[in-house]
Amino acid sequence: MPGMNRSTPSTLPIPPEQRPINEYQELRGSYFFRWATLEPRTYLSGILCVWLAAWFISGPVSAWSFPPQRMTAQFILGGAGGAGIILGLVLMRLYLGWGYIYSRLLSPRVHYEETGWHDGSFWIKPEEELAKDRLVVQYRVNPILRRLRRTLGTLGMLGLAVLGAWWLI
């Protein structure tokens, strides 16, 4: 079958930009996705900045729904919840991007497009390439995904706390 052969790196049928290790390096270097790899303090500062920036959208919506002068608690909880939803969407995008790279690196068989049209093929990674990719997953990608899962879980718990507070008022 075409595209299903084991090749040496110099004769790989897969375009270089579609090789999983190159996709990983590109993702790691991108401004948005690199955020998940930063030091904990910088990572948390970024989360806080996104949440605060999301208030520019959720704050006016919350103020329109709950006038701050009369319904202060509802305004604050509504704005905080809306900003949390926006933050959750940003974090989900990070998680999905890193999850895609995770699956491409772990897979022994990788789908690729030869010319950009719908004429894709599969490349079976040589054992050495597969072993290197799995090491990258174990030591680089797994910690990032674990961090994002914990962050999303914490955000979900905070969301439940906001709902609980809403229910109480």
Secondary structure per residue as TSV (DSSP state, phi and psi in degrees):
chain	resnum	aa	ss	phi	psi
A	1	M	-	360.0	135.9
A	2	P	T	-64.7	142.3
A	3	G	T	79.8	-1.9
A	4	M	-	-107.1	24.0
A	5	N	S	-100.0	158.7
A	6	R	-	-90.3	126.8
A	7	S	-	-125.7	158.6
A	8	T	-	-79.6	157.1
A	9	P	G	-54.2	-31.1
A	10	S	G	-75.5	-19.1
A	11	T	G	-120.1	30.1
A	12	L	-	-63.2	133.2
A	13	P	S	-74.9	-20.1
A	14	I	S	-81.6	131.8
A	15	P	-	-59.5	144.0
A	16	P	G	-55.0	-38.7
A	17	E	G	-71.0	-11.5
A	18	Q	G	-104.6	0.8
A	19	R	S	-70.8	132.6
A	20	P	H	-53.8	-39.5
A	21	I	H	-66.8	-35.6
A	22	N	H	-72.1	-36.1
A	23	E	H	-63.5	-39.7
A	24	Y	H	-61.7	-47.5
A	25	Q	H	-64.1	-36.8
A	26	E	H	-66.7	-44.0
A	27	L	H	-63.5	-44.4
A	28	R	H	-62.4	-30.8
A	29	G	H	-88.4	-12.6
A	30	S	S	-72.3	147.4
A	31	Y	H	-58.8	-47.4
A	32	F	H	-69.9	-51.9
A	33	F	H	-73.8	-23.5
A	34	R	H	-63.9	-26.1
A	35	W	G	-52.0	-38.1
A	36	A	G	-70.6	-11.7
A	37	T	G	-100.7	-2.3
A	38	L	S	-73.7	167.1
A	39	E	-	-54.3	150.5
A	40	P	H	-53.5	-43.3
A	41	R	H	-64.5	-43.6
A	42	T	H	-67.5	-39.9
A	43	Y	H	-60.1	-48.1
A	44	L	H	-67.1	-34.8
A	45	S	H	-63.1	-39.8
A	46	G	H	-63.0	-41.0
A	47	I	H	-61.7	-45.2
A	48	L	H	-63.0	-41.9
A	49	C	H	-62.8	-42.9
A	50	V	H	-63.8	-43.1
A	51	W	H	-62.2	-44.2
A	52	L	H	-66.0	-41.4
A	53	A	H	-64.3	-34.1
A	54	A	H	-65.7	-20.6
A	55	W	H	-64.3	-23.9
A	56	F	H	-65.8	-21.7
A	57	I	H	-97.5	-50.5
A	58	S	H	-74.6	-29.6
A	59	G	H	-60.9	-53.6
A	60	P	H	-62.6	-36.5
A	61	V	H	-64.3	-44.5
A	62	S	H	-65.0	-40.7
A	63	A	H	-65.2	-35.7
A	64	W	H	-68.6	-37.1
A	65	S	H	-80.1	-37.5
A	66	F	S	-132.3	98.4
A	67	P	-	-54.1	121.3
A	68	P	T	-57.2	-30.4
A	69	Q	T	-70.4	-34.7
A	70	R	T	-99.9	-32.8
A	71	M	-	-127.0	60.3
A	72	T	H	-59.1	-47.1
A	73	A	H	-63.2	-43.6
A	74	Q	H	-65.2	-39.5
A	75	F	H	-59.9	-47.9
A	76	I	H	-65.9	-46.3
A	77	L	H	-65.9	-40.0
A	78	G	H	-64.3	-44.3
A	79	G	H	-65.2	-43.4
A	80	A	H	-64.7	-42.1
A	81	G	H	-65.3	-43.2
A	82	G	H	-63.2	-43.0
A	83	A	H	-64.2	-35.5
A	84	G	H	-65.2	-37.4
A	85	I	H	-65.0	-43.5
A	86	I	H	-62.9	-44.6
A	87	L	H	-59.9	-41.6
A	88	G	H	-60.5	-38.8
A	89	L	H	-65.8	-40.3
A	90	V	H	-63.3	-45.2
A	91	L	H	-65.8	-36.7
A	92	M	H	-63.7	-37.9
A	93	R	H	-63.0	-42.2
A	94	L	H	-60.0	-47.2
A	95	Y	H	-62.9	-43.2
A	96	L	H	-66.0	-38.5
A	97	G	H	-63.9	-46.1
A	98	W	H	-70.2	-32.9
A	99	G	H	-65.5	-36.5
A	100	Y	H	-63.1	-46.3
A	101	I	H	-64.1	-39.9
A	102	Y	H	-54.2	-50.5
A	103	S	H	-68.0	-36.5
A	104	R	H	-66.9	-39.3
A	105	L	H	-70.7	-37.9
A	106	L	H	-76.2	-27.8
A	107	S	-	-70.6	132.2
A	108	P	S	-75.8	-14.4
A	109	R	E	-128.1	122.0
A	110	V	E	-117.3	130.1
A	111	H	E	-81.1	140.2
A	112	Y	E	-147.1	158.4
A	113	E	-	-102.2	128.8
A	114	E	S	-78.4	-44.1
A	115	T	S	-123.6	3.0
A	116	G	S	96.6	-15.2
A	117	W	S	-88.9	-174.7
A	118	H	S	-85.2	56.2
A	119	D	-	-122.0	40.3
A	120	G	-	-65.0	162.8
A	121	S	E	-140.7	177.9
A	122	F	E	-117.5	141.6
A	123	W	E	-116.1	127.7
A	124	I	E	-92.9	120.7
A	125	K	-	-67.9	139.5
A	126	P	-	-63.9	153.1
A	127	E	H	-54.7	-41.0
A	128	E	H	-64.1	-43.1
A	129	E	H	-63.3	-43.2
A	130	L	H	-63.0	-41.5
A	131	A	H	-63.9	-41.9
A	132	K	H	-64.0	-44.8
A	133	D	H	-61.9	-39.1
A	134	R	H	-69.0	-31.7
A	135	L	H	-66.2	-40.4
A	136	V	H	-61.8	-41.7
A	137	V	I	-61.7	-48.1
A	138	Q	I	-64.1	-42.8
A	139	Y	I	-101.3	-15.5
A	140	R	I	-118.2	-49.2
A	141	V	I	-82.5	-42.7
A	142	N	H	-56.0	-44.6
A	143	P	H	-61.5	-35.6
A	144	I	H	-67.1	-45.7
A	145	L	H	-64.9	-38.1
A	146	R	H	-63.0	-43.5
A	147	R	H	-61.8	-44.6
A	148	L	H	-66.9	-37.9
A	149	R	H	-63.5	-43.4
A	150	R	H	-63.0	-42.4
A	151	T	H	-64.2	-44.9
A	152	L	H	-64.9	-37.5
A	153	G	H	-64.3	-42.7
A	154	T	H	-64.3	-42.4
A	155	L	H	-62.8	-38.8
A	156	G	H	-63.8	-40.8
A	157	M	H	-65.6	-40.0
A	158	L	H	-65.0	-37.0
A	159	G	H	-62.1	-41.2
A	160	L	H	-64.4	-36.8
A	161	A	H	-64.5	-40.4
A	162	V	H	-63.4	-43.7
A	163	L	H	-62.3	-40.3
A	164	G	H	-63.2	-43.0
A	165	A	H	-64.5	-39.1
A	166	W	H	-60.8	-42.8
A	167	W	H	-64.8	-33.9
A	168	L	H	-75.3	-25.8
A	169	I	-	-89.0	360.0
